[in-house]
Every structure is written in structure tokens, then in C-alpha cells.
Amino acid sequence: MNNKRYTKQYFVNHPVFRIVAPVVYGVLIYLLVLMINNTVAQVNELFRSEEVYVFIVLTFVAFESSRLIIKLLGKYTRYAQGRLHIPVQVIATTIVSVGLVMTALSLYFRYAIGFSMSDTQAFIFLIIFTVTVILYNILYLSHYYLQKENTLKIQAEIQQREILEMEMTEFQQDINPDLLYESLENLIGIMYRDVDKAEDYIDSLASAYRYVLANRHQELVPVTAELDAGKNLIRILNEKYFGQLRFETSLEETDADARLIPGSLPIVLESIIRNSIITRFEPFIIHCYREDDYLVIQNKLNDRLIQYEGGKVAFNRLQKSYALYSDLPLIQVKAYQESYTKLPVLKVEEAIAINK
């Protein structure tokens, strides 16, 4: 976040504070000097004495010069990022502010009163205004760290909200409302034609969502489980696409430790189908086979004019997920009128290494 923005919010920069604080503190300093000099009786003439106004002006000079030094340090240096920012700020403001105040006092005594300050008076004023500048720094730093702590809390709340929104988005993508509503509409049509077929369709739909919910918190699942989920999705979507969807796999018995991220294959299959033109006159065949460390999904290139946006979001999500487990990228290639999507096949030992 922008530090300049929060600097403007410090109450020491507020006009009311800058006007009122020197008046109140200047009067207090004047009373303190009267007590030190044992001339408290002069308090009756407090507002008629020009000395009180001198102390108010001197306090204003101390406060404003300290504020200006702090502002310049924050604007033109990076001292605030180091460990020495507090000593640097205190020393710089003390030297400049107290120096200006003592110079102003010396001129006042010489030209207004007519004689120079004694060593005792100079020492008293030096101590008083040094303490004043230190108190001003304490006031500023306390507000600075309070503001910093509040900023960190706000950032943590924003981050937590973003995490919750991301989890909600992921949950909505897992539920796949488009598929659910579309399947329910298809189910209504099936029920009017064939009740037995409607029961089978309900079983397939229930299996699809049961698989999603059962594996939401699983990091990896066997390739065979993903193949079964993919075949089940094809059965569900075939009702819309005239029964022309074909999912053919030449996979032999895969390794027992071969794994995919849950939902990978159904997501890829649904994206391929929704982004392709499928007619009732020609089967749309999707091939699935193993190639080295990849599970390849191949289909004839027949893209729709308007791409399914949900497919892009799901693919980006898969890319980020696979990047956590493997150095192999998720690949999409279109060549020679064919489209290829390659999912990295993960090993159990790789997942164990990641978790460690």
C-alpha cells in the first residue's frame, strides 16, 4: 500500500492538531519555566505576558520543524526500511528543531530583552525542548506503528476474503452448475420418453457429482478412476449431442502409482466437447492414450466460432494445480486438423516428495 496515502492520515499532520497542540503545550512549558524560576505568582498575568506567546511560537517551530524533517526523511530516503530509522529520525529532528528553537531564543533575549541568556537558562531551555522533540517523536512513532498494525490487519482481512472468494469459485466450478442445469433439462425430456432410461441417466448424474464431492479434498487419484469418471461424463453429455460422442481409450493396465489431479479428465473432456461442433450425422470420437509421462486426449479439430469461457477458466486452474506437483506443463496443441491435450501423469513418490 502507498505510504504517502497513510502519512496524510497521521493526526500530527492534521491542521487542528498543528494549531492547537503548540498553544496548549506552549502554555504548559511557560508554567514549567515559572515553577523552575520560582515565579509562579506571575501566573495571574499569564495572558498579558508576552513570554507565553513566545513559548507558543517556539513550540510551534519545534513541532513544525520536526514534522518537516520526518516528512523529508520519508520522502527522499529509504531509512524507514532499515533498523536505524528510529535513531536517525530522533537525532535528526532533535538537532534541527532544538537548534532552531535555541537560535530563536538567543535572538529574542538579545534583541527583545536586551541581554544574552545565562548558561543556566540555556541549559534549562535545551533540556525542555529536547524533551519536547522526543515526546513529539514518541507521539508520531506510536501512531505510525499503530497505523502499520491496522494496515497489516486490513491486508490480512482482504487476503482472507480473497481466499474465501477463491474457494467459493472453486467450489462452484467443482459443482459445475452448467452441467447440472443442462442435465436436469435433459432428464425432463427423457422422463417423457423412457422411465427406465431416465433412471439410468439419474444414476450417471449422481455418480458424476458423487465422484466430484468424494474427491474434493484428495490431492491425487488413480488414472483408472479418472477414466471411469470421463466415461460417465460422456454418457451424460451424449443425451444432448445425439449419442454421437465416443470415448475410446487404448490404455493398457496403467501403473499402480500413476495419478492425476481429481477431475482433470472430465474437465478436459467437457471443454473439448463444448468447444467443438458436433452434428447428428457424424460421430465425434475422442481418443485417450498414454505417451511417455503424459495422458493424451486427442480429437478431430472442429472448433466452434464462440469458445466456451468456462473451459478457459478450468484449463488455467488445472495448469496452476499441476505446476505444484510436476515440472511437466499441461499442454494444448492443434495440428493437422487434430487437437491434443496432454495431462502430466504423476507418480505417488512425486506427491510424497511434494508433501514433505
TORVONU-970077 format. One record per residue (C-alpha): residue number from 1; residue in three letters; x, y, z. Coordinates in pm, whole numbers, plus 50000, padded with zeros to 5 digits. Layout:
pos, code, c1, c2, c3
NUM, ALA, X, Y, Z
...
//
This chain:
pos, code, c1, c2, c3
1, MET, 50000, 50000, 50000
2, ASN, 50106, 50355, 49940
3, ASN, 50290, 50501, 50241
4, LYS, 50218, 50857, 50127
5, ARG, 49848, 50789, 50150
6, TYR, 49875, 50678, 50511
7, THR, 50117, 50957, 50603
8, LYS, 49843, 51209, 50527
9, GLN, 49617, 51030, 50777
10, TYR, 49851, 51076, 51077
11, PHE, 49685, 51308, 51326
12, VAL, 50011, 51504, 51373
13, ASN, 49958, 51626, 51016
14, HIS, 49602, 51738, 51082
15, PRO, 49558, 52120, 51074
16, VAL, 49367, 52124, 51404
17, PHE, 49647, 51940, 51585
18, ARG, 49912, 52162, 51428
19, ILE, 49732, 52474, 51555
20, VAL, 49600, 52362, 51896
21, ALA, 49892, 52148, 52018
22, PRO, 50156, 52428, 52015
23, VAL, 49920, 52658, 52207
24, VAL, 49845, 52406, 52482
25, TYR, 50199, 52272, 52506
26, GLY, 50350, 52623, 52490
27, VAL, 50141, 52734, 52788
28, LEU, 50247, 52421, 52980
29, ILE, 50615, 52492, 52908
30, TYR, 50573, 52851, 53025
31, LEU, 50416, 52730, 53352
32, LEU, 50703, 52483, 53392
33, VAL, 50959, 52762, 53348
34, LEU, 50776, 52973, 53608
35, MET, 50791, 52683, 53853
36, ILE, 51161, 52629, 53788
37, ASN, 51234, 53000, 53839
38, ASN, 51009, 53011, 54144
39, THR, 50794, 53286, 53992
40, VAL, 50458, 53108, 53995
41, ALA, 50293, 53430, 54114
42, GLN, 50322, 53564, 53760
43, VAL, 50059, 53310, 53650
44, ASN, 49795, 53574, 53728
45, GLU, 49931, 53774, 53436
46, LEU, 49953, 53472, 53209
47, PHE, 49761, 53609, 52912
48, ARG, 49907, 53957, 52945
49, SER, 50264, 53837, 52936
50, GLU, 50439, 53830, 52600
51, GLU, 50662, 53546, 52720
52, VAL, 50379, 53293, 52699
53, TYR, 50328, 53381, 52334
54, VAL, 50699, 53343, 52275
55, PHE, 50684, 52990, 52413
56, ILE, 50382, 52911, 52197
57, VAL, 50572, 53029, 51889
58, LEU, 50881, 52832, 51991
59, THR, 50671, 52519, 52041
60, PHE, 50514, 52571, 51701
61, VAL, 50864, 52598, 51549
62, ALA, 50974, 52277, 51726
63, PHE, 50668, 52082, 51616
64, GLU, 50665, 52204, 51257
65, SER, 51036, 52158, 51202
66, SER, 51014, 51805, 51346
67, ARG, 50719, 51727, 51119
68, LEU, 50907, 51865, 50817
69, ILE, 51220, 51659, 50894
70, ILE, 51013, 51340, 50934
71, LYS, 50835, 51410, 50609
72, LEU, 51161, 51474, 50421
73, LEU, 51321, 51158, 50561
74, GLY, 51024, 50953, 50447
75, LYS, 51011, 51115, 50104
76, TYR, 51373, 51134, 49996
77, THR, 51537, 50845, 50182
78, ARG, 51470, 50479, 50248
79, TYR, 51574, 50498, 50609
80, ALA, 51233, 50367, 50719
81, GLN, 51312, 50027, 50568
82, GLY, 51618, 49978, 50794
83, ARG, 51670, 49912, 51161
84, LEU, 51813, 50259, 51228
85, HIS, 51507, 50456, 51123
86, ILE, 51406, 50545, 51481
87, PRO, 51752, 50669, 51595
88, VAL, 51801, 50857, 51266
89, GLN, 51463, 51027, 51296
90, VAL, 51505, 51119, 51664
91, ILE, 51860, 51251, 51620
92, ALA, 51777, 51449, 51303
93, THR, 51464, 51610, 51445
94, THR, 51634, 51689, 51776
95, ILE, 51936, 51856, 51617
96, VAL, 51734, 52063, 51370
97, SER, 51436, 52153, 51591
98, VAL, 51628, 52225, 51910
99, GLY, 51887, 52417, 51707
100, LEU, 51618, 52639, 51555
101, VAL, 51449, 52695, 51892
102, MET, 51773, 52783, 52070
103, THR, 51867, 53021, 51788
104, ALA, 51526, 53188, 51811
105, LEU, 51558, 53216, 52192
106, SER, 51903, 53365, 52164
107, LEU, 51778, 53630, 51921
108, TYR, 51477, 53705, 52146
109, PHE, 51692, 53754, 52453
110, ARG, 51944, 53971, 52268
111, TYR, 51710, 54198, 52071
112, ALA, 51382, 54191, 52268
113, ILE, 51507, 54171, 52627
114, GLY, 51845, 54331, 52574
115, PHE, 52084, 54076, 52723
116, SER, 52205, 53725, 52649
117, MET, 52084, 53407, 52813
118, SER, 52279, 53274, 53106
119, ASP, 52428, 52927, 53092
120, THR, 52166, 52803, 53338
121, GLN, 51878, 52939, 53132
122, ALA, 52025, 52797, 52813
123, PHE, 52065, 52456, 52978
124, ILE, 51704, 52461, 53106
125, PHE, 51563, 52557, 52767
126, LEU, 51785, 52299, 52595
127, ILE, 51653, 52021, 52821
128, ILE, 51289, 52133, 52789
129, PHE, 51284, 52148, 52411
130, THR, 51492, 51833, 52369
131, VAL, 51231, 51650, 52575
132, THR, 50961, 51823, 52367
133, VAL, 51106, 51694, 52040
134, ILE, 51149, 51344, 52186
135, LEU, 50785, 51345, 52302
136, TYR, 50678, 51455, 51955
137, ASN, 50872, 51164, 51805
138, ILE, 50716, 50921, 52052
139, LEU, 50373, 51054, 51958
140, TYR, 50446, 51019, 51588
141, LEU, 50605, 50671, 51612
142, SER, 50325, 50535, 51830
143, HIS, 50072, 50644, 51570
144, TYR, 50297, 50515, 51290
145, TYR, 50318, 50164, 51435
146, LEU, 49951, 50163, 51528
147, GLN, 49867, 50259, 51170
148, LYS, 50107, 49991, 51042
149, GLU, 49947, 49725, 51260
150, ASN, 49599, 49828, 51147
151, THR, 49717, 49818, 50784
152, LEU, 49851, 49463, 50830
153, LYS, 49521, 49357, 50985
154, ILE, 49327, 49510, 50696
155, GLN, 49555, 49338, 50444
156, ALA, 49508, 49007, 50628
157, GLU, 49131, 49051, 50617
158, ILE, 49144, 49135, 50244
159, GLN, 49363, 48831, 50181
160, GLN, 49127, 48612, 50382
161, ARG, 48832, 48744, 50184
162, GLU, 49012, 48672, 49856
163, ILE, 49087, 48318, 49975
164, LEU, 48721, 48265, 50065
165, GLU, 48612, 48403, 49728
166, MET, 48861, 48175, 49551
167, GLU, 48740, 47874, 49750
168, MET, 48381, 47963, 49667
169, THR, 48471, 47997, 49297
170, GLU, 48649, 47661, 49304
171, PHE, 48351, 47500, 49475
172, GLN, 48116, 47641, 49212
173, GLN, 48345, 47508, 48940
174, ASP, 48353, 47168, 49110
175, ILE, 47974, 47161, 49123
176, ASN, 47962, 47271, 48757
177, PRO, 47618, 47439, 48752
178, ASP, 47612, 47444, 48369
179, LEU, 47631, 47066, 48354
180, LEU, 47379, 47028, 48637
181, TYR, 47112, 47252, 48483
182, GLU, 47167, 47107, 48139
183, SER, 47139, 46753, 48273
184, LEU, 46819, 46830, 48461
185, GLU, 46667, 46973, 48142
186, ASN, 46770, 46659, 47952
187, LEU, 46629, 46444, 48229
188, ILE, 46287, 46609, 48196
189, GLY, 46282, 46519, 47826
190, ILE, 46393, 46159, 47891
191, MET, 46125, 46102, 48152
192, TYR, 45853, 46161, 47894
193, ARG, 46007, 45901, 47661
194, ASP, 46159, 45626, 47871
195, VAL, 46137, 45598, 48250
196, ASP, 46399, 45323, 48270
197, LYS, 46643, 45532, 48069
198, ALA, 46569, 45827, 48298
199, GLU, 46669, 45615, 48598
200, ASP, 46998, 45522, 48432
201, TYR, 47057, 45887, 48349
202, ILE, 46996, 45985, 48711
203, ASP, 47243, 45719, 48824
204, SER, 47507, 45854, 48586
205, LEU, 47447, 46211, 48701
206, ALA, 47461, 46107, 49066
207, SER, 47785, 45916, 49003
208, ALA, 47942, 46223, 48839
209, TYR, 47869, 46451, 49133
210, ARG, 47944, 46182, 49388
211, TYR, 48290, 46150, 49233
212, VAL, 48343, 46528, 49247
213, LEU, 48233, 46561, 49610
214, ALA, 48415, 46248, 49727
215, ASN, 48746, 46367, 49584
216, ARG, 48726, 46741, 49656
217, HIS, 48989, 46714, 49929
218, GLN, 49203, 46448, 49758
219, GLU, 49527, 46569, 49606
220, LEU, 49566, 46284, 49354
221, VAL, 49356, 45993, 49231
222, PRO, 49439, 45685, 49014
223, VAL, 49424, 45725, 48638
224, THR, 49167, 45444, 48620
225, ALA, 48929, 45641, 48844
226, GLU, 48961, 45942, 48613
227, LEU, 48890, 45722, 48309
228, ASP, 48572, 45593, 48472
229, ALA, 48466, 45950, 48556
230, GLY, 48536, 46056, 48197
231, LYS, 48327, 45772, 48053
232, ASN, 48044, 45861, 48289
233, LEU, 48056, 46225, 48173
234, ILE, 48033, 46112, 47810
235, ARG, 47718, 45915, 47895
236, ILE, 47562, 46226, 48049
237, LEU, 47652, 46460, 47762
238, ASN, 47552, 46214, 47491
239, GLU, 47186, 46292, 47555
240, LYS, 47242, 46646, 47429
241, TYR, 47474, 46551, 47144
242, PHE, 47252, 46291, 46976
243, GLY, 47450, 45995, 47110
244, GLN, 47738, 46080, 46874
245, LEU, 48004, 46115, 47143
246, ARG, 48263, 45834, 47154
247, PHE, 48535, 45799, 47413
248, GLU, 48791, 45543, 47308
249, THR, 49093, 45451, 47514
250, SER, 49380, 45224, 47422
251, LEU, 49530, 45237, 47766
252, GLU, 49660, 44911, 47891
253, GLU, 49677, 44838, 48261
254, THR, 49842, 45155, 48396
255, ASP, 50098, 45163, 48673
256, ALA, 49951, 45131, 49019
257, ASP, 50122, 45454, 49123
258, ALA, 50006, 45657, 48819
259, ARG, 49795, 45950, 48936
260, LEU, 49605, 46255, 48809
261, ILE, 49457, 46553, 48989
262, PRO, 49089, 46479, 49063
263, GLY, 48852, 46596, 48790
264, SER, 49127, 46660, 48533
265, LEU, 48999, 46427, 48263
266, PRO, 48628, 46522, 48298
267, ILE, 48721, 46891, 48283
268, VAL, 48926, 46841, 47966
269, LEU, 48658, 46626, 47804
270, GLU, 48380, 46873, 47879
271, SER, 48590, 47163, 47749
272, ILE, 48665, 46974, 47425
273, ILE, 48302, 46883, 47370
274, ARG, 48160, 47228, 47443
275, ASN, 48418, 47394, 47216
276, SER, 48355, 47160, 46921
277, ILE, 48081, 47149, 46657
278, ILE, 47904, 46813, 46691
279, THR, 47631, 46704, 46449
280, ARG, 47384, 46416, 46450
281, PHE, 47529, 46286, 46123
282, GLU, 47887, 46205, 46225
283, PRO, 48035, 46056, 46546
284, PHE, 48268, 46276, 46746
285, ILE, 48547, 46049, 46863
286, ILE, 48783, 46133, 47148
287, HIS, 49091, 45912, 47181
288, CYS, 49279, 45871, 47508
289, TYR, 49619, 45705, 47533
290, ARG, 49947, 45714, 47722
291, GLU, 50255, 45879, 47572
292, ASP, 50564, 45877, 47794
293, ASP, 50475, 46079, 48104
294, TYR, 50156, 46221, 47957
295, LEU, 49796, 46114, 47922
296, VAL, 49698, 46235, 47574
297, ILE, 49341, 46328, 47479
298, GLN, 49308, 46357, 47102
299, ASN, 49010, 46465, 46893
300, LYS, 48929, 46598, 46548
301, LEU, 48965, 46975, 46526
302, ASN, 48621, 47125, 46468
303, ASP, 48610, 47439, 46683
304, ARG, 48300, 47644, 46747
305, LEU, 48304, 48011, 46648
306, ILE, 48245, 48123, 47007
307, GLN, 48456, 47943, 47262
308, TYR, 48321, 47821, 47594
309, GLU, 48460, 48060, 47858
310, GLY, 48430, 47808, 48137
311, GLY, 48679, 47586, 47955
312, LYS, 48949, 47855, 47965
313, VAL, 48897, 47914, 48336
314, ALA, 48909, 47542, 48412
315, PHE, 49221, 47491, 48200
316, ASN, 49404, 47777, 48376
317, ARG, 49307, 47629, 48707
318, LEU, 49443, 47288, 48604
319, GLN, 49769, 47447, 48489
320, LYS, 49823, 47607, 48830
321, SER, 49736, 47283, 49008
322, TYR, 49972, 47064, 48803
323, ALA, 50253, 47318, 48846
324, LEU, 50251, 47233, 49218
325, TYR, 50319, 46865, 49154
326, SER, 50524, 46841, 48836
327, ASP, 50773, 47028, 48623
328, LEU, 50590, 46898, 48317
329, PRO, 50346, 47154, 48177
330, LEU, 49986, 47098, 48082
331, ILE, 49988, 47107, 47700
332, GLN, 49729, 47201, 47438
333, VAL, 49833, 47162, 47074
334, LYS, 49637, 47196, 46748
335, ALA, 49798, 47050, 46436
336, TYR, 49695, 46869, 46116
337, GLN, 49323, 46908, 46189
338, GLU, 49371, 46738, 46525
339, SER, 49363, 46877, 46877
340, TYR, 49582, 46731, 47151
341, THR, 49554, 46792, 47524
342, LYS, 49826, 46637, 47737
343, LEU, 49790, 46581, 48111
344, PRO, 50108, 46502, 48307
345, VAL, 50084, 46160, 48472
346, LEU, 50209, 46189, 48828
347, LYS, 50376, 45927, 49042
348, VAL, 50296, 45852, 49404
349, GLU, 50657, 45914, 49511
350, GLU, 50640, 46263, 49349
351, ALA, 50337, 46352, 49557
352, ILE, 50508, 46228, 49874
353, ALA, 50812, 46442, 49793
354, ILE, 50590, 46747, 49743
355, ASN, 50414, 46693, 50076
356, LYS, 50748, 46667, 50255
//
